[in-house]
Amino acid sequence: MTSIDTYLRHVDKDGKRHVARYRVWDRDRFLKSQLDAAAKEQGRIEPITEAQYEADRAKH
């Protein structure tokens, strides 16, 4: 099995956001679990590119 780096922007129900990098085995399964968790908390996630992740990290 090969791991895959996945980059996400998390936005909570108040609009506060952060980015994160995850190393996962099954990207689709991971994204589904993250989408379900975000919906439960009335937030959302947005898949982003590595470049977007790095740019956002550099701002903070």
HTML snippet that shows the backbone in 3Dmol.js (N, CA, C, O; Angstrom):
<script src="https://3Dmol.org/build/3Dmol-min.js"></script>
<div id="view" style="width:600px;height:400px;position:relative"></div>
<script>
const pdb = `
ATOM      1  N   MET A   1       0.829  -1.189   0.000  1.00  0.00           N
ATOM      2  CA  MET A   1       0.000   0.000   0.000  1.00  0.00           C
ATOM      3  C   MET A   1       0.869   1.247   0.000  1.00  0.00           C
ATOM      4  O   MET A   1       1.937   1.278   0.612  1.00  0.00           O
ATOM      5  N   THR A   2       0.409   2.244  -0.676  1.00  0.00           N
ATOM      6  CA  THR A   2       1.123   3.505  -0.739  1.00  0.00           C
ATOM      7  C   THR A   2       0.312   4.584  -0.043  1.00  0.00           C
ATOM      8  O   THR A   2      -0.896   4.697  -0.252  1.00  0.00           O
ATOM      9  N   SER A   3       0.972   5.364   0.773  1.00  0.00           N
ATOM     10  CA  SER A   3       0.274   6.460   1.444  1.00  0.00           C
ATOM     11  C   SER A   3       0.169   7.658   0.505  1.00  0.00           C
ATOM     12  O   SER A   3       0.976   7.824  -0.410  1.00  0.00           O
ATOM     13  N   ILE A   4      -0.834   8.478   0.749  1.00  0.00           N
ATOM     14  CA  ILE A   4      -1.109   9.649  -0.076  1.00  0.00           C
ATOM     15  C   ILE A   4      -1.209  10.864   0.840  1.00  0.00           C
ATOM     16  O   ILE A   4      -1.904  10.823   1.854  1.00  0.00           O
ATOM     17  N   ASP A   5      -0.516  11.948   0.485  1.00  0.00           N
ATOM     18  CA  ASP A   5      -0.673  13.195   1.229  1.00  0.00           C
ATOM     19  C   ASP A   5      -1.939  13.890   0.747  1.00  0.00           C
ATOM     20  O   ASP A   5      -2.148  14.068  -0.453  1.00  0.00           O
ATOM     21  N   THR A   6      -2.771  14.275   1.690  1.00  0.00           N
ATOM     22  CA  THR A   6      -4.035  14.940   1.404  1.00  0.00           C
ATOM     23  C   THR A   6      -4.062  16.250   2.178  1.00  0.00           C
ATOM     24  O   THR A   6      -3.700  16.295   3.353  1.00  0.00           O
ATOM     25  N   TYR A   7      -4.489  17.303   1.519  1.00  0.00           N
ATOM     26  CA  TYR A   7      -4.508  18.644   2.119  1.00  0.00           C
ATOM     27  C   TYR A   7      -5.949  19.134   2.206  1.00  0.00           C
ATOM     28  O   TYR A   7      -6.694  19.075   1.229  1.00  0.00           O
ATOM     29  N   LEU A   8      -6.333  19.619   3.388  1.00  0.00           N
ATOM     30  CA  LEU A   8      -7.708  20.073   3.608  1.00  0.00           C
ATOM     31  C   LEU A   8      -7.725  21.427   4.299  1.00  0.00           C
ATOM     32  O   LEU A   8      -6.859  21.741   5.115  1.00  0.00           O
ATOM     33  N   ARG A   9      -8.726  22.213   3.955  1.00  0.00           N
ATOM     34  CA  ARG A   9      -9.020  23.448   4.677  1.00  0.00           C
ATOM     35  C   ARG A   9     -10.275  23.161   5.503  1.00  0.00           C
ATOM     36  O   ARG A   9     -11.316  22.800   4.954  1.00  0.00           O
ATOM     37  N   HIS A  10     -10.173  23.319   6.791  1.00  0.00           N
ATOM     38  CA  HIS A  10     -11.291  23.115   7.708  1.00  0.00           C
ATOM     39  C   HIS A  10     -11.901  24.478   8.028  1.00  0.00           C
ATOM     40  O   HIS A  10     -11.181  25.422   8.355  1.00  0.00           O
ATOM     41  N   VAL A  11     -13.211  24.581   7.936  1.00  0.00           N
ATOM     42  CA  VAL A  11     -13.921  25.815   8.274  1.00  0.00           C
ATOM     43  C   VAL A  11     -15.011  25.449   9.282  1.00  0.00           C
ATOM     44  O   VAL A  11     -15.880  24.627   8.992  1.00  0.00           O
ATOM     45  N   ASP A  12     -14.960  26.066  10.471  1.00  0.00           N
ATOM     46  CA  ASP A  12     -15.983  25.742  11.462  1.00  0.00           C
ATOM     47  C   ASP A  12     -17.239  26.583  11.240  1.00  0.00           C
ATOM     48  O   ASP A  12     -17.282  27.432  10.350  1.00  0.00           O
ATOM     49  N   LYS A  13     -18.249  26.337  12.053  1.00  0.00           N
ATOM     50  CA  LYS A  13     -19.538  27.006  11.854  1.00  0.00           C
ATOM     51  C   LYS A  13     -19.458  28.524  12.028  1.00  0.00           C
ATOM     52  O   LYS A  13     -20.338  29.246  11.559  1.00  0.00           O
ATOM     53  N   ASP A  14     -18.409  29.016  12.700  1.00  0.00           N
ATOM     54  CA  ASP A  14     -18.235  30.456  12.890  1.00  0.00           C
ATOM     55  C   ASP A  14     -17.358  31.098  11.818  1.00  0.00           C
ATOM     56  O   ASP A  14     -17.106  32.302  11.851  1.00  0.00           O
ATOM     57  N   GLY A  15     -16.893  30.282  10.865  1.00  0.00           N
ATOM     58  CA  GLY A  15     -16.067  30.798   9.781  1.00  0.00           C
ATOM     59  C   GLY A  15     -14.576  30.749  10.052  1.00  0.00           C
ATOM     60  O   GLY A  15     -13.777  31.109   9.187  1.00  0.00           O
ATOM     61  N   LYS A  16     -14.190  30.307  11.241  1.00  0.00           N
ATOM     62  CA  LYS A  16     -12.767  30.176  11.574  1.00  0.00           C
ATOM     63  C   LYS A  16     -12.200  29.000  10.774  1.00  0.00           C
ATOM     64  O   LYS A  16     -12.830  27.947  10.670  1.00  0.00           O
ATOM     65  N   ARG A  17     -11.008  29.194  10.213  1.00  0.00           N
ATOM     66  CA  ARG A  17     -10.480  28.149   9.361  1.00  0.00           C
ATOM     67  C   ARG A  17      -9.020  27.842   9.658  1.00  0.00           C
ATOM     68  O   ARG A  17      -8.286  28.666  10.205  1.00  0.00           O
ATOM     69  N   HIS A  18      -8.624  26.641   9.286  1.00  0.00           N
ATOM     70  CA  HIS A  18      -7.225  26.232   9.350  1.00  0.00           C
ATOM     71  C   HIS A  18      -6.981  25.176   8.275  1.00  0.00           C
ATOM     72  O   HIS A  18      -7.913  24.534   7.792  1.00  0.00           O
ATOM     73  N   VAL A  19      -5.735  25.012   7.918  1.00  0.00           N
ATOM     74  CA  VAL A  19      -5.378  24.002   6.928  1.00  0.00           C
ATOM     75  C   VAL A  19      -4.596  22.890   7.620  1.00  0.00           C
ATOM     76  O   VAL A  19      -3.957  23.100   8.651  1.00  0.00           O
ATOM     77  N   ALA A  20      -4.665  21.701   7.023  1.00  0.00           N
ATOM     78  CA  ALA A  20      -3.956  20.562   7.589  1.00  0.00           C
ATOM     79  C   ALA A  20      -3.525  19.613   6.483  1.00  0.00           C
ATOM     80  O   ALA A  20      -4.159  19.513   5.432  1.00  0.00           O
ATOM     81  N   ARG A  21      -2.429  18.922   6.755  1.00  0.00           N
ATOM     82  CA  ARG A  21      -1.948  17.891   5.835  1.00  0.00           C
ATOM     83  C   ARG A  21      -2.099  16.547   6.531  1.00  0.00           C
ATOM     84  O   ARG A  21      -1.760  16.408   7.706  1.00  0.00           O
ATOM     85  N   TYR A  22      -2.600  15.574   5.815  1.00  0.00           N
ATOM     86  CA  TYR A  22      -2.791  14.231   6.341  1.00  0.00           C
ATOM     87  C   TYR A  22      -2.110  13.236   5.405  1.00  0.00           C
ATOM     88  O   TYR A  22      -2.111  13.420   4.188  1.00  0.00           O
ATOM     89  N   ARG A  23      -1.541  12.201   5.967  1.00  0.00           N
ATOM     90  CA  ARG A  23      -1.001  11.097   5.177  1.00  0.00           C
ATOM     91  C   ARG A  23      -1.960   9.926   5.384  1.00  0.00           C
ATOM     92  O   ARG A  23      -2.100   9.409   6.493  1.00  0.00           O
ATOM     93  N   VAL A  24      -2.614   9.520   4.301  1.00  0.00           N
ATOM     94  CA  VAL A  24      -3.684   8.523   4.404  1.00  0.00           C
ATOM     95  C   VAL A  24      -3.446   7.371   3.437  1.00  0.00           C
ATOM     96  O   VAL A  24      -2.700   7.501   2.466  1.00  0.00           O
ATOM     97  N   TRP A  25      -4.087   6.248   3.716  1.00  0.00           N
ATOM     98  CA  TRP A  25      -4.022   5.079   2.841  1.00  0.00           C
ATOM     99  C   TRP A  25      -5.127   5.121   1.804  1.00  0.00           C
ATOM    100  O   TRP A  25      -4.904   4.790   0.639  1.00  0.00           O
ATOM    101  N   ASP A  26      -6.316   5.526   2.221  1.00  0.00           N
ATOM    102  CA  ASP A  26      -7.485   5.523   1.332  1.00  0.00           C
ATOM    103  C   ASP A  26      -8.099   6.922   1.350  1.00  0.00           C
ATOM    104  O   ASP A  26      -8.856   7.267   2.257  1.00  0.00           O
ATOM    105  N   ARG A  27      -7.766   7.716   0.345  1.00  0.00           N
ATOM    106  CA  ARG A  27      -8.177   9.126   0.314  1.00  0.00           C
ATOM    107  C   ARG A  27      -9.696   9.291   0.308  1.00  0.00           C
ATOM    108  O   ARG A  27     -10.233  10.131   1.030  1.00  0.00           O
ATOM    109  N   ASP A  28     -10.380   8.500  -0.497  1.00  0.00           N
ATOM    110  CA  ASP A  28     -11.841   8.623  -0.589  1.00  0.00           C
ATOM    111  C   ASP A  28     -12.517   8.308   0.741  1.00  0.00           C
ATOM    112  O   ASP A  28     -13.430   9.018   1.162  1.00  0.00           O
ATOM    113  N   ARG A  29     -12.078   7.269   1.386  1.00  0.00           N
ATOM    114  CA  ARG A  29     -12.659   6.896   2.689  1.00  0.00           C
ATOM    115  C   ARG A  29     -12.380   7.978   3.737  1.00  0.00           C
ATOM    116  O   ARG A  29     -13.255   8.331   4.528  1.00  0.00           O
ATOM    117  N   PHE A  30     -11.159   8.493   3.729  1.00  0.00           N
ATOM    118  CA  PHE A  30     -10.789   9.553   4.667  1.00  0.00           C
ATOM    119  C   PHE A  30     -11.630  10.813   4.433  1.00  0.00           C
ATOM    120  O   PHE A  30     -12.153  11.396   5.382  1.00  0.00           O
ATOM    121  N   LEU A  31     -11.758  11.231   3.165  1.00  0.00           N
ATOM    122  CA  LEU A  31     -12.546  12.431   2.861  1.00  0.00           C
ATOM    123  C   LEU A  31     -13.998  12.263   3.294  1.00  0.00           C
ATOM    124  O   LEU A  31     -14.602  13.197   3.822  1.00  0.00           O
ATOM    125  N   LYS A  32     -14.557  11.083   3.073  1.00  0.00           N
ATOM    126  CA  LYS A  32     -15.945  10.832   3.491  1.00  0.00           C
ATOM    127  C   LYS A  32     -16.075  10.995   4.998  1.00  0.00           C
ATOM    128  O   LYS A  32     -17.024  11.620   5.472  1.00  0.00           O
ATOM    129  N   SER A  33     -15.138  10.443   5.755  1.00  0.00           N
ATOM    130  CA  SER A  33     -15.216  10.558   7.222  1.00  0.00           C
ATOM    131  C   SER A  33     -15.063  12.011   7.665  1.00  0.00           C
ATOM    132  O   SER A  33     -15.737  12.446   8.599  1.00  0.00           O
ATOM    133  N   GLN A  34     -14.184  12.765   7.006  1.00  0.00           N
ATOM    134  CA  GLN A  34     -13.992  14.176   7.353  1.00  0.00           C
ATOM    135  C   GLN A  34     -15.231  14.999   6.988  1.00  0.00           C
ATOM    136  O   GLN A  34     -15.628  15.885   7.745  1.00  0.00           O
ATOM    137  N   LEU A  35     -15.837  14.715   5.844  1.00  0.00           N
ATOM    138  CA  LEU A  35     -17.064  15.415   5.449  1.00  0.00           C
ATOM    139  C   LEU A  35     -18.191  15.145   6.442  1.00  0.00           C
ATOM    140  O   LEU A  35     -18.924  16.057   6.825  1.00  0.00           O
ATOM    141  N   ASP A  36     -18.321  13.888   6.854  1.00  0.00           N
ATOM    142  CA  ASP A  36     -19.358  13.526   7.829  1.00  0.00           C
ATOM    143  C   ASP A  36     -19.133  14.238   9.160  1.00  0.00           C
ATOM    144  O   ASP A  36     -20.077  14.751   9.762  1.00  0.00           O
ATOM    145  N   ALA A  37     -17.883  14.266   9.617  1.00  0.00           N
ATOM    146  CA  ALA A  37     -17.573  14.926  10.888  1.00  0.00           C
ATOM    147  C   ALA A  37     -17.826  16.430  10.801  1.00  0.00           C
ATOM    148  O   ALA A  37     -18.361  17.020  11.739  1.00  0.00           O
ATOM    149  N   ALA A  38     -17.449  17.048   9.695  1.00  0.00           N
ATOM    150  CA  ALA A  38     -17.658  18.493   9.522  1.00  0.00           C
ATOM    151  C   ALA A  38     -19.143  18.823   9.485  1.00  0.00           C
ATOM    152  O   ALA A  38     -19.577  19.807  10.083  1.00  0.00           O
ATOM    153  N   ALA A  39     -19.923  18.008   8.788  1.00  0.00           N
ATOM    154  CA  ALA A  39     -21.367  18.245   8.709  1.00  0.00           C
ATOM    155  C   ALA A  39     -22.010  18.113  10.091  1.00  0.00           C
ATOM    156  O   ALA A  39     -22.923  18.866  10.432  1.00  0.00           O
ATOM    157  N   LYS A  40     -21.538  17.175  10.862  1.00  0.00           N
ATOM    158  CA  LYS A  40     -22.066  16.962  12.212  1.00  0.00           C
ATOM    159  C   LYS A  40     -21.817  18.189  13.092  1.00  0.00           C
ATOM    160  O   LYS A  40     -22.629  18.522  13.954  1.00  0.00           O
ATOM    161  N   GLU A  41     -20.691  18.849  12.862  1.00  0.00           N
ATOM    162  CA  GLU A  41     -20.325  20.031  13.645  1.00  0.00           C
ATOM    163  C   GLU A  41     -20.743  21.329  12.961  1.00  0.00           C
ATOM    164  O   GLU A  41     -20.353  22.410  13.401  1.00  0.00           O
ATOM    165  N   GLN A  42     -21.522  21.237  11.903  1.00  0.00           N
ATOM    166  CA  GLN A  42     -22.027  22.378  11.133  1.00  0.00           C
ATOM    167  C   GLN A  42     -20.902  23.191  10.508  1.00  0.00           C
ATOM    168  O   GLN A  42     -21.012  24.409  10.361  1.00  0.00           O
ATOM    169  N   GLY A  43     -19.833  22.517  10.147  1.00  0.00           N
ATOM    170  CA  GLY A  43     -18.713  23.159   9.471  1.00  0.00           C
ATOM    171  C   GLY A  43     -18.576  22.580   8.080  1.00  0.00           C
ATOM    172  O   GLY A  43     -19.502  21.966   7.551  1.00  0.00           O
ATOM    173  N   ARG A  44     -17.409  22.784   7.498  1.00  0.00           N
ATOM    174  CA  ARG A  44     -17.166  22.189   6.186  1.00  0.00           C
ATOM    175  C   ARG A  44     -15.668  21.984   5.990  1.00  0.00           C
ATOM    176  O   ARG A  44     -14.849  22.586   6.686  1.00  0.00           O
ATOM    177  N   ILE A  45     -15.326  21.134   5.040  1.00  0.00           N
ATOM    178  CA  ILE A  45     -13.940  20.970   4.643  1.00  0.00           C
ATOM    179  C   ILE A  45     -13.846  21.204   3.151  1.00  0.00           C
ATOM    180  O   ILE A  45     -14.802  20.995   2.404  1.00  0.00           O
ATOM    181  N   GLU A  46     -12.667  21.645   2.736  1.00  0.00           N
ATOM    182  CA  GLU A  46     -12.412  21.899   1.326  1.00  0.00           C
ATOM    183  C   GLU A  46     -11.088  21.243   0.971  1.00  0.00           C
ATOM    184  O   GLU A  46     -10.058  21.605   1.539  1.00  0.00           O
ATOM    185  N   PRO A  47     -11.085  20.292   0.050  1.00  0.00           N
ATOM    186  CA  PRO A  47      -9.806  19.757  -0.421  1.00  0.00           C
ATOM    187  C   PRO A  47      -9.020  20.871  -1.125  1.00  0.00           C
ATOM    188  O   PRO A  47      -9.587  21.624  -1.917  1.00  0.00           O
ATOM    189  N   ILE A  48      -7.731  20.974  -0.840  1.00  0.00           N
ATOM    190  CA  ILE A  48      -6.883  21.998  -1.442  1.00  0.00           C
ATOM    191  C   ILE A  48      -5.608  21.344  -1.978  1.00  0.00           C
ATOM    192  O   ILE A  48      -5.315  20.186  -1.678  1.00  0.00           O
ATOM    193  N   THR A  49      -4.869  22.096  -2.763  1.00  0.00           N
ATOM    194  CA  THR A  49      -3.607  21.601  -3.310  1.00  0.00           C
ATOM    195  C   THR A  49      -2.478  21.829  -2.311  1.00  0.00           C
ATOM    196  O   THR A  49      -2.630  22.561  -1.333  1.00  0.00           O
ATOM    197  N   GLU A  50      -1.354  21.194  -2.574  1.00  0.00           N
ATOM    198  CA  GLU A  50      -0.182  21.395  -1.724  1.00  0.00           C
ATOM    199  C   GLU A  50       0.266  22.858  -1.763  1.00  0.00           C
ATOM    200  O   GLU A  50       0.675  23.412  -0.742  1.00  0.00           O
ATOM    201  N   ALA A  51       0.189  23.478  -2.938  1.00  0.00           N
ATOM    202  CA  ALA A  51       0.579  24.889  -3.069  1.00  0.00           C
ATOM    203  C   ALA A  51      -0.331  25.793  -2.233  1.00  0.00           C
ATOM    204  O   ALA A  51       0.149  26.723  -1.584  1.00  0.00           O
ATOM    205  N   GLN A  52      -1.639  25.526  -2.243  1.00  0.00           N
ATOM    206  CA  GLN A  52      -2.571  26.307  -1.428  1.00  0.00           C
ATOM    207  C   GLN A  52      -2.281  26.104   0.055  1.00  0.00           C
ATOM    208  O   GLN A  52      -2.340  27.049   0.841  1.00  0.00           O
ATOM    209  N   TYR A  53      -1.967  24.869   0.431  1.00  0.00           N
ATOM    210  CA  TYR A  53      -1.627  24.556   1.816  1.00  0.00           C
ATOM    211  C   TYR A  53      -0.393  25.357   2.259  1.00  0.00           C
ATOM    212  O   TYR A  53      -0.397  25.996   3.311  1.00  0.00           O
ATOM    213  N   GLU A  54       0.655  25.308   1.438  1.00  0.00           N
ATOM    214  CA  GLU A  54       1.895  26.020   1.771  1.00  0.00           C
ATOM    215  C   GLU A  54       1.672  27.525   1.844  1.00  0.00           C
ATOM    216  O   GLU A  54       2.207  28.185   2.735  1.00  0.00           O
ATOM    217  N   ALA A  55       0.892  28.076   0.922  1.00  0.00           N
ATOM    218  CA  ALA A  55       0.612  29.524   0.915  1.00  0.00           C
ATOM    219  C   ALA A  55      -0.152  29.930   2.168  1.00  0.00           C
ATOM    220  O   ALA A  55       0.160  30.955   2.773  1.00  0.00           O
ATOM    221  N   ASP A  56      -1.135  29.153   2.562  1.00  0.00           N
ATOM    222  CA  ASP A  56      -1.923  29.465   3.748  1.00  0.00           C
ATOM    223  C   ASP A  56      -1.074  29.349   5.013  1.00  0.00           C
ATOM    224  O   ASP A  56      -1.209  30.161   5.928  1.00  0.00           O
ATOM    225  N   ARG A  57      -0.205  28.347   5.066  1.00  0.00           N
ATOM    226  CA  ARG A  57       0.686  28.178   6.230  1.00  0.00           C
ATOM    227  C   ARG A  57       1.659  29.351   6.325  1.00  0.00           C
ATOM    228  O   ARG A  57       2.001  29.781   7.427  1.00  0.00           O
ATOM    229  N   ALA A  58       2.102  29.868   5.193  1.00  0.00           N
ATOM    230  CA  ALA A  58       3.067  30.961   5.192  1.00  0.00           C
ATOM    231  C   ALA A  58       2.438  32.258   5.712  1.00  0.00           C
ATOM    232  O   ALA A  58       3.138  33.114   6.255  1.00  0.00           O
ATOM    233  N   LYS A  59       1.121  32.402   5.547  1.00  0.00           N
ATOM    234  CA  LYS A  59       0.413  33.596   6.032  1.00  0.00           C
ATOM    235  C   LYS A  59       0.349  33.638   7.550  1.00  0.00           C
ATOM    236  O   LYS A  59       0.286  34.720   8.133  1.00  0.00           O
ATOM    237  N   HIS A  60       0.365  32.481   8.197  1.00  0.00           N
ATOM    238  CA  HIS A  60       0.158  32.420   9.649  1.00  0.00           C
ATOM    239  C   HIS A  60       1.403  32.088  10.336  1.00  0.00           C
ATOM    240  O   HIS A  60       1.424  31.992  11.564  1.00  0.00           O
TER     241      HIS A  60
END
`;
const viewer = $3Dmol.createViewer("view");
viewer.addModel(pdb, "pdb");
viewer.setStyle({}, {cartoon: {color: "spectrum"}});
viewer.zoomTo();
viewer.render();
</script>
